[in-house]
Amino acid sequence: QVQLVESGGGLVQAGGSLRLSCAGSGIIFSSTGMGWYRQAPGKQRELVAFISVGGFTLYADSVKDRFTIFRNNAQKTVSLRMNSLKPEDTAIYYCNAGGTLRTPAGQYWGQGTPVTVYS
């Protein structure tokens, strides 16, 4: 059974930073593409960042140069470092597993962790 458990969300002032983490189990983590998605109220879920098995990364234009995705295969975690946060970054952030560079959205999802950025 695949489980993705996110942590690290919370309330932060604009300009601040947060680090999200996702622990994966039930998958061969080192062979699995991992990503972060988010869904703001009233909006569709969107890709934030993706990291491939080989370490290649993709970012949404809105977060480039502010967010960094990285993985630790030994610990079976994928993290998202978020700097210079803006109110428009407020959303539920979801960990995703099983995607590829061509198709970042994999079939496995975590339950999400909320991020609220206030000005």
N, CA, C and O of each residue as an XYZ file, in Angstrom:
476
protein
N       0.840     -1.188      0.000
C       0.000      0.000      0.000
C       0.881      1.246      0.000
O       1.743      1.423      0.861
N       0.642      2.091     -0.977
C       1.431      3.313     -1.084
C       0.896      4.367     -0.119
O      -0.307      4.620     -0.049
N       1.808      4.964      0.610
C       1.445      6.067      1.495
C       2.400      7.222      1.288
O       3.617      7.048      1.241
N       1.824      8.401      1.165
C       2.591      9.633      1.078
C       2.094     10.534      2.197
O       0.914     10.879      2.250
N       2.983     10.905      3.074
C       2.582     11.685      4.244
C       3.328     13.009      4.233
O       4.552     13.055      4.357
N       2.566     14.079      4.084
C       3.157     15.414      4.047
C       3.234     16.020      5.443
O       2.463     15.678      6.340
N       4.179     16.921      5.594
C       4.298     17.683      6.834
C       4.945     19.020      6.522
O       5.540     19.204      5.460
N       4.821     19.950      7.460
C       5.531     21.217      7.330
C       4.686     22.413      6.933
O       5.189     23.536      6.908
N       3.428     22.203      6.627
C       2.578     23.336      6.278
C       2.300     24.197      7.489
O       2.600     23.823      8.623
N       1.722     25.357      7.230
C       1.393     26.226      8.349
C       1.078     27.631      7.896
O       0.798     27.890      6.726
N       1.131     28.529      8.861
C       0.811     29.939      8.653
C       2.110     30.733      8.653
O       2.931     30.593      9.561
N       2.293     31.561      7.639
C       3.534     32.322      7.541
C       3.249     33.699      6.942
O       2.354     33.859      6.112
N       4.009     34.661      7.370
C       3.861     36.013      6.836
C       4.488     36.095      5.454
O       5.461     35.400      5.162
N       3.931     36.943      4.613
C       4.493     37.148      3.278
C       5.971     37.499      3.389
O       6.384     38.279      4.247
N       6.747     36.904      2.502
C       8.189     37.098      2.533
C       8.922     36.041      3.326
O      10.148     35.943      3.267
N       8.177     35.258      4.060
C       8.783     34.221      4.883
C       9.039     32.939      4.113
O       8.869     32.869      2.896
N       9.455     31.925      4.865
C       9.818     30.639      4.269
C       9.153     29.486      5.001
O       8.836     29.572      6.187
N       8.953     28.418      4.266
C       8.481     27.161      4.830
C       9.155     26.026      4.085
O       9.568     26.164      2.934
N       9.255     24.901      4.777
C       9.772     23.700      4.123
C       8.744     22.593      4.315
O       8.383     22.245      5.440
N       8.288     22.054      3.210
C       7.377     20.918      3.239
C       8.164     19.637      3.014
O       9.145     19.616      2.271
N       7.724     18.580      3.662
C       8.351     17.284      3.461
C       7.287     16.229      3.211
O       6.153     16.337      3.678
N       7.676     15.220      2.472
C       6.771     14.116      2.166
C       7.539     12.819      2.325
O       8.585     12.621      1.706
N       7.018     11.953      3.149
C       7.631     10.644      3.358
C       6.832      9.604      2.588
O       5.612      9.513      2.722
N       7.528      8.836      1.794
C       6.862      7.838      0.983
C       7.142      6.430      1.462
O       8.239      6.122      1.927
N       6.145      5.586      1.345
C       6.297      4.166      1.663
C       5.441      3.358      0.698
O       4.490      3.866      0.104
N       5.803      2.092      0.559
C       5.052      1.235     -0.359
C       5.443      1.404     -1.817
O       4.809      0.831     -2.703
N       6.482      2.188     -2.069
C       6.989      2.381     -3.424
C       8.505      2.215     -3.393
O       9.139      2.360     -2.348
N       9.068      1.911     -4.551
C      10.534      1.895     -4.666
C      10.931      3.347     -4.889
O      11.023      3.813     -6.025
N      11.164      4.052     -3.792
C      11.281      5.504     -3.827
C      12.330      5.977     -4.815
O      12.104      6.934     -5.555
N      13.471      5.316     -4.831
C      14.563      5.771     -5.689
C      14.237      5.637     -7.167
O      14.923      6.230     -8.000
N      13.228      4.887     -7.506
C      12.831      4.677     -8.902
C      11.542      5.406     -9.254
O      10.920      5.124    -10.279
N      11.147      6.338     -8.404
C       9.847      6.991     -8.567
C      10.004      8.506     -8.684
O      10.641      9.149     -7.850
N       9.407      9.058     -9.740
C       9.353     10.506     -9.855
C       8.435     11.078     -8.789
O       7.391     10.502     -8.483
N       8.832     12.222     -8.222
C       8.080     12.813     -7.122
C       7.767     14.268     -7.432
O       8.545     14.964     -8.084
N       6.617     14.709     -6.955
C       6.237     16.084     -7.223
C       5.405     16.699     -6.129
O       4.918     16.015     -5.228
N       5.252     17.994     -6.221
C       4.371     18.760     -5.345
C       3.359     19.497     -6.211
O       3.698     20.126     -7.214
N       2.123     19.397     -5.794
C       1.030     20.121     -6.435
C       0.353     20.975     -5.374
O       0.553     20.778     -4.176
N      -0.441     21.916     -5.829
C      -1.213     22.711     -4.878
C      -2.584     23.037     -5.457
O      -2.793     23.072     -6.670
N      -3.498     23.271     -4.536
C      -4.841     23.653     -4.942
C      -5.333     24.750     -4.021
O      -5.504     24.556     -2.818
N      -5.554     25.908     -4.621
C      -6.090     27.035     -3.877
C      -7.622     26.992     -3.927
O      -8.191     26.371     -4.825
N      -8.281     27.635     -2.986
C      -9.750     27.630     -2.982
C     -10.327     28.120     -4.300
O      -9.964     29.191     -4.786
N     -11.219     27.339     -4.871
C     -11.876     27.721     -6.106
C     -11.042     27.551     -7.362
O     -11.456     27.951     -8.450
N      -9.871     26.960     -7.211
C      -8.992     26.786     -8.373
C      -8.669     25.316     -8.587
O      -8.873     24.481     -7.705
N      -8.166     25.020     -9.766
C      -7.765     23.663    -10.071
C      -6.418     23.349     -9.442
O      -5.608     24.240     -9.187
N      -6.198     22.071     -9.200
C      -4.900     21.634     -8.692
C      -3.857     21.878     -9.784
O      -4.104     21.623    -10.962
N      -2.699     22.371     -9.376
C      -1.647     22.691    -10.349
C      -0.307     22.167     -9.877
O      -0.053     22.017     -8.682
N       0.536     21.894    -10.848
C       1.896     21.458    -10.555
C       2.695     22.615     -9.975
O       2.664     23.732    -10.492
N       3.405     22.331     -8.904
C       4.326     23.313     -8.326
C       5.757     22.965     -8.717
O       6.495     23.806     -9.230
N       6.137     21.722     -8.470
C       7.501     21.295     -8.758
C       7.528     19.778     -8.892
O       6.718     19.061     -8.303
N       8.481     19.320     -9.682
C       8.653     17.887     -9.916
C      10.144     17.580     -9.953
O      10.949     18.376    -10.435
N      10.492     16.400     -9.428
C      11.870     15.942     -9.516
C      11.868     14.508    -10.004
O      11.174     13.651     -9.456
N      12.653     14.258    -11.043
C      12.682     12.931    -11.648
C      13.601     11.995    -10.870
O      14.274     12.394     -9.920
N      13.605     10.756    -11.302
C      14.488      9.760    -10.706
C      15.938     10.214    -10.820
O      16.737     10.026     -9.902
N      16.260     10.804    -11.943
C      17.630     11.250    -12.169
C      17.956     12.609    -11.595
O      19.075     13.098    -11.749
N      16.975     13.234    -10.923
C      17.241     14.517    -10.289
C      16.896     15.734    -11.133
O      17.135     16.864    -10.705
N      16.343     15.532    -12.310
C      15.935     16.676    -13.124
C      14.676     17.288    -12.506
O      13.823     16.583    -11.965
N      14.584     18.603    -12.600
C      13.478     19.295    -11.944
C      12.662     20.130    -12.917
O      13.159     20.612    -13.935
N      11.400     20.281    -12.568
C      10.473     21.165    -13.273
C       9.819     22.061    -12.233
O       9.543     21.633    -11.113
N       9.574     23.314    -12.618
C       8.889     24.231    -11.715
C       7.814     25.008    -12.464
O       7.956     25.311    -13.649
N       6.757     25.317    -11.764
C       5.784     26.254    -12.302
C       6.458     27.619    -12.417
O       7.289     27.975    -11.581
N       6.107     28.372    -13.433
C       6.710     29.687    -13.626
C       6.518     30.576    -12.399
O       7.373     31.401    -12.077
N       5.396     30.398    -11.729
C       5.063     31.279    -10.604
C       5.951     31.046     -9.385
O       5.987     31.879     -8.480
N       6.667     29.924     -9.352
C       7.490     29.634     -8.172
C       8.974     29.542     -8.490
O       9.791     29.387     -7.582
N       9.334     29.635     -9.762
C      10.748     29.562    -10.133
C      11.549     30.604     -9.372
O      11.098     31.732     -9.174
N      12.712     30.222     -8.959
C      13.652     31.078     -8.217
C      13.203     31.344     -6.782
O      13.893     32.046     -6.043
N      12.063     30.796     -6.380
C      11.620     30.948     -4.987
C      11.526     29.594     -4.281
O      11.818     29.480     -3.091
N      11.112     28.571     -5.036
C      10.910     27.245     -4.467
C      11.997     26.308     -4.984
O      12.478     26.462     -6.107
N      12.377     25.342     -4.160
C      13.341     24.320     -4.549
C      12.835     22.957     -4.102
O      12.470     22.763     -2.943
N      12.820     22.024     -5.034
C      12.432     20.655     -4.697
C      13.695     19.799     -4.622
O      14.596     19.940     -5.449
N      13.755     18.930     -3.651
C      14.886     18.017     -3.557
C      14.434     16.726     -2.906
O      13.434     16.681     -2.190
N      15.188     15.692     -3.170
C      14.804     14.379     -2.681
C      15.955     13.727     -1.932
O      17.124     14.011     -2.192
N      15.611     12.861     -1.012
C      16.583     12.072     -0.271
C      16.125     10.627     -0.379
O      15.225     10.186      0.336
N      16.756      9.909     -1.277
C      16.311      8.534     -1.525
C      16.568      7.622     -0.327
O      15.798      6.697     -0.069
N      17.630      7.879      0.387
C      17.931      7.046      1.553
C      16.835      7.182      2.620
O      16.462      6.203      3.266
N      16.330      8.397      2.791
C      15.276      8.620      3.777
C      13.888      8.513      3.178
O      12.888      8.593      3.891
N      13.828      8.329      1.857
C      12.547      8.205      1.153
C      11.672      9.436      1.381
O      10.488      9.338      1.706
N      12.293     10.587      1.199
C      11.557     11.832      1.356
C      11.785     12.750      0.159
O      12.825     12.712     -0.498
N      10.792     13.558     -0.092
C      10.916     14.645     -1.053
C      10.475     15.912     -0.329
O       9.468     15.919      0.380
N      11.231     16.967     -0.515
C      10.960     18.204      0.210
C      10.805     19.366     -0.754
O      11.291     19.342     -1.885
N      10.121     20.370     -0.271
C       9.926     21.586     -1.051
C      10.287     22.763     -0.164
O       9.595     23.059      0.810
N      11.366     23.422     -0.509
C      11.768     24.609      0.213
C      11.115     25.813     -0.462
O      11.307     26.044     -1.656
N      10.349     26.573      0.305
C       9.603     27.702     -0.250
C      10.088     28.993      0.402
O       9.937     29.189      1.607
N      10.662     29.852     -0.399
C      11.148     31.142      0.079
C      10.320     32.273     -0.531
O       9.592     32.080     -1.505
N      10.449     33.439      0.060
C       9.767     34.640     -0.453
C       8.292     34.360     -0.724
O       7.773     34.681     -1.793
N       7.648     33.777      0.228
C       6.255     33.381      0.043
C       5.347     34.580     -0.145
O       5.552     35.647      0.432
N       4.343     34.368     -0.967
C       3.371     35.408     -1.300
C       1.970     34.929     -0.902
O       1.729     33.726     -0.803
N       1.065     35.855     -0.678
C      -0.311     35.419     -0.355
C      -0.906     34.500     -1.413
O      -1.719     33.633     -1.094
N      -0.514     34.677     -2.652
C      -1.050     33.824     -3.717
C      -0.495     32.405     -3.682
O      -0.933     31.553     -4.455
N       0.456     32.142     -2.803
C       0.948     30.780     -2.603
C       0.055     30.004     -1.639
O       0.252     28.806     -1.438
N      -0.914     30.673     -1.051
C      -1.826     30.011     -0.131
C      -2.606     28.912     -0.844
O      -3.260     29.160     -1.857
N      -2.532     27.696     -0.307
C      -3.168     26.548     -0.945
C      -2.972     25.311     -0.064
O      -2.234     25.335      0.920
N      -3.644     24.249     -0.443
C      -3.317     22.929      0.085
C      -2.232     22.356     -0.827
O      -2.392     22.329     -2.047
N      -1.149     21.906     -0.242
C      -0.035     21.351     -1.006
C      -0.057     19.834     -0.887
O      -0.136     19.276      0.208
N       0.014     19.184     -2.044
C      -0.078     17.740     -2.115
C       1.211     17.130     -2.648
O       1.788     17.619     -3.620
N       1.647     16.077     -2.013
C       2.753     15.277     -2.511
C       2.211     14.293     -3.546
O       1.111     13.761     -3.397
N       2.986     14.064     -4.577
C       2.572     13.170     -5.655
C       3.707     12.246     -6.034
O       4.872     12.644     -6.011
N       3.377     11.022     -6.382
C       4.397     10.045     -6.750
C       3.995      9.297     -8.005
O       2.818      9.034     -8.248
N       4.991      8.966     -8.788
C       4.772      8.109     -9.945
C       4.818      8.801    -11.277
O       4.613      8.165    -12.311
N       5.085     10.102    -11.280
C       5.117     10.833    -12.533
C       6.455     10.743    -13.242
O       7.412     10.161    -12.733
N       6.499     11.331    -14.427
C       7.724     11.405    -15.218
C       7.907     12.843    -15.674
O       7.021     13.675    -15.480
N       9.028     13.135    -16.266
C       9.255     14.489    -16.776
C       8.203     14.841    -17.827
O       7.751     15.984    -17.901
N       7.823     13.871    -18.624
C       6.838     14.130    -19.666
C       5.432     14.255    -19.080
O       4.624     15.069    -19.528
N       5.165     13.443    -18.086
C       3.845     13.441    -17.441
C       4.064     13.493    -15.939
O       4.076     12.450    -15.285
N       4.237     14.677    -15.383
C       4.617     14.785    -13.966
C       3.584     14.242    -12.979
O       3.945     13.836    -11.875
N       2.326     14.226    -13.355
C       1.303     13.774    -12.407
C       1.278     12.263    -12.331
O       0.864     11.585    -13.271
N       1.727     11.742    -11.194
C       1.671     10.313    -10.976
C       0.339      9.900    -10.378
O      -0.546     10.729    -10.169
N       0.209      8.630    -10.108
C      -1.070      8.111     -9.654
C      -1.275      8.159     -8.158
O      -2.385      7.920     -7.683
N      -0.251      8.456     -7.415
C      -0.358      8.421     -5.964
C      -0.327      9.830     -5.376
O       0.463     10.681     -5.785
N      -1.206     10.047     -4.410
C      -1.336     11.363     -3.794
C      -1.323     11.259     -2.278
O      -1.818     10.294     -1.697
N      -0.754     12.257     -1.667
C      -0.876     12.397     -0.228
C      -2.170     13.115      0.103
O      -2.941     13.482     -0.784
N      -2.395     13.308      1.387
C      -3.637     13.932      1.840
C      -3.563     15.451      1.839
O      -4.586     16.125      1.962
N      -2.388     15.978      1.704
C      -2.245     17.426      1.615
C      -1.898     18.079      2.929
O      -2.251     17.591      4.003
N      -1.195     19.199      2.823
C      -0.873     20.006      3.989
C      -1.152     21.470      3.643
O      -0.739     21.938      2.582
N      -1.836     22.189      4.510
C      -2.226     23.559      4.174
C      -1.094     24.562      4.402
O      -0.346     24.482      5.377
N      -1.002     25.485      3.491
C      -0.075     26.608      3.616
C      -0.892     27.885      3.478
O      -1.617     28.067      2.500
N      -0.769     28.757      4.453
C      -1.467     30.036      4.421
C      -0.444     31.144      4.576
O       0.305     31.182      5.552
N      -0.419     32.042      3.606
C       0.511     33.167      3.626
C      -0.301     34.438      3.791
O      -1.179     34.732      2.980
N      -0.006     35.192      4.843
C      -0.763     36.414      5.104
C       0.135     37.626      4.913
O       1.345     37.578      5.132
N      -0.500     38.708      4.498
C       0.268     39.937      4.235
C       0.204     40.891      5.420
O       0.791     41.972      5.376
